[in-house]
Amino acid sequence: FKKHSPTYYRKKCVQWAKEEAKKRDNYVCQKCGKKVEGQNAHGSHIYNEGTYQSMSADIDNILTFCYYCHINWWHKNPLEAAIWFKSKYPGLYKKLRKQSQEIKIINWELKYKQICQAESTKE
């Protein structure tokens, strides 16, 4: 393992989490129900990465959207999106809300190594 910055490892973990969230959602936009692939498949954070860094690589904090729903709805109508999310996923809403209030420090290098280990045992 070459030594990298914590940001490097966090970004790698986020990349992995977004891919896992898309698999979990069967590559279907959670808003419009369209099948998505490639550049049209967006993994979007529910609680944003900037404010909630410790939740940025949490699969539960990521939903799959098509490009249109992600850019033209989720980001342009955050209040509407929040109401939609709360009504469509009430249990997840409560869980993430609670999680968002906890202060957690993540060792991103360690988390990345754990992901790599888990992935290599899957193969």
Salt bridges, closest charged atoms under 4 A:
GLU19 OE1 - LYS22 NZ 3.78
GLU20 OE2 - LYS23 NZ 3.02
GLU20 OE1 - LYS122 NZ 3.79
ASP25 OD1 - ARG24 NE 2.91
GLU49 OE2 - ARG10 NH1 2.71
GLU49 OE1 - HIS45 ND1 3.80
ASP60 OD2 - LYS95 NZ 2.18
GLU102 OE2 - LYS98 NZ 3.83
GLU109 OE1 - LYS3 NZ 2.56
GLU109 OE2 - LYS113 NZ 3.22
GLU119 OE2 - LYS122 NZ 3.09
